[in-house]
């Protein structure tokens, strides 16, 4: 099976940096994804890690350590529009069909 | 470019009534297709996935079913809705090769009363 944990809620200040952690346990790990989901909307893809290390994409970066079953999403220069839920998901090849398994999401609130 | 459509956008149904939600994908062929449900305050739960026409795999036991009558069409159905079926239903797709991320449709918000 799969077990994915991330904090339920976080609050950060506009212009600051925030790190959202995700730990996972899965038998057939083949990639970790981060999605952003604004209230009432569909998730949108942010980043993908399959090898250890940091992937940077503008203000967003994602890190993976496969040996520790750990990832984080780093958001820099926070903007009010970054208030959303951030979903961590792992791909498990043992289940077939490129299936993704999602955590419950971290609701980030950016305050002025 | 590829797009994914879902309808209806919102739906209010009484307990015991039938359900049919439709998802279609444009601009791609032979995608893997997925149905997820997101209940209030909970994560995305994978309900069904399909790797081809007529091929459906179920991830959780429930009173829902899925069908894929055409390559780019995925339908979620129920004969009798339960209160617990309320939630945000999302369809997603991925190419069978060459891509990593799943792309989500706009979703259907279902309220069962």
Contacts between the chains, C-beta under 8 A, distances in Angstrom:
chain1	res1	chain2	res2	distance
A	31	B	100	6.3
A	33	B	100	7.6
A	33	B	101	6.2
A	33	B	102	7.9
A	40	B	109	7.6
A	41	B	106	7.5
A	41	B	107	7.4
A	42	B	90	5.9
A	42	B	104	4.0
A	42	B	105	6.3
A	42	B	106	5.5
A	42	B	107	5.1
A	43	B	44	7.4
A	43	B	90	7.5
A	43	B	104	5.3
A	44	B	104	7.5
A	45	B	101	4.3
A	45	B	102	7.7
A	45	B	103	7.1
A	48	B	100	5.1
A	48	B	101	6.1
A	50	B	100	7.9
A	87	B	43	7.2
A	87	B	44	6.9
A	89	B	44	7.8
A	91	B	100	7.9
A	96	B	51	7.8
A	96	B	57	7.5
A	97	B	32	5.2
A	97	B	49	5.0
A	97	B	51	5.2
A	97	B	57	7.0
A	98	B	32	5.8
A	98	B	94	5.4
A	98	B	96	7.9
A	98	B	102	7.5
A	99	B	34	7.7
A	99	B	46	6.3
A	99	B	49	6.2
A	99	B	59	7.9
A	100	B	46	7.4
A	100	B	102	5.9
A	101	B	46	7.0
A	102	B	36	8.0
A	102	B	43	4.9
A	102	B	44	4.1
A	102	B	45	8.0
A	103	B	43	5.8
A	104	B	42	6.2
A	104	B	43	3.8
A	105	B	43	5.8
